Amino acid sequence: MAPRIAGVMSSSVVTATGVRRSFGAAVVLDGVDLTIAKGEVVALLGGSGSGKSTLLRILAGLDSDATGDRTVPSRYGVVFQEHRLLPWKRVLDNVGLGVPGERARCRAALAEVGLADRERAWPAELSGGQAQRVAFARALAREPDVLLLDEPFGALDALTRLRMQELFGRLRARHGFAALLVTHDVEEALLLADRALVLDGGRIAADLTVPLNHPRAPDDPGFGELRRRLLDLLGVPLVSR
């Protein structure tokens, strides 16, 4: 699938139309249509093997065998579940990948994620949460209009995950970027996203608006009802007590 790069920003910064991807006889994506508005955070959920990461990789231009059409901004960043830092480069040099000559911008991005004092560290010297913050700094240094996030907090312990979710919220409020967040975590989707999409049968099977003000917490009024609705859309039964 040949990507089209958006030169003039419109109300939608990301679009996908009729995206199809198969692996042999297995059709994973069967005509997906998707839009993400400027500044909007969209969570993408679905069962294992439903094609969430496949769709994100297509939008990121990392899968050339898909068909259909996609439009993305010329400036976007990608953050994976694994930080994917190069072990032979120091932290600042990892942040600078793809933005050569922008040392000041990279230092500013490190400062935003709370790691201004670790620019000379090696990746092996970082904790898991610190390494993932470096991955976010690397994406921020590109000054993205949209972030494509593939379970970026999935490998972190529970407390670090909560801190990273809070950091994401602060960065989003400060920079106003749009984001597609692939996640298995229903609460994470409701805490961070403006909309939650459910991918099933190779297509977007449900689109749930999350009409809650930021910052959010699981005990906010309306949060529990939204959680029940989303679990129901995912086919997850509630355990009665």
ABEGO torsion letter per residue (X at the ends): XBBBBBABBBABABBBBGBBBBBEABBABBGBBBBBBBGBBBBBBEBBGAGAAAAAAAAAGABAABBEBBBBBABBBBBBABAGBBAABBAAAAAABGBBGBAAAAAAAAAAAGAAAAAABBAAABBAAAAAAAAAAAAAAAGBABBBBBGAAAABBAAAAAAAAAAAAAAAAAAGBBBBBBBABAAAAAAABABBBBBBGGBBABBBBBBBBOBBBAABBGAAAAAAAAAAAAGBBBBBX
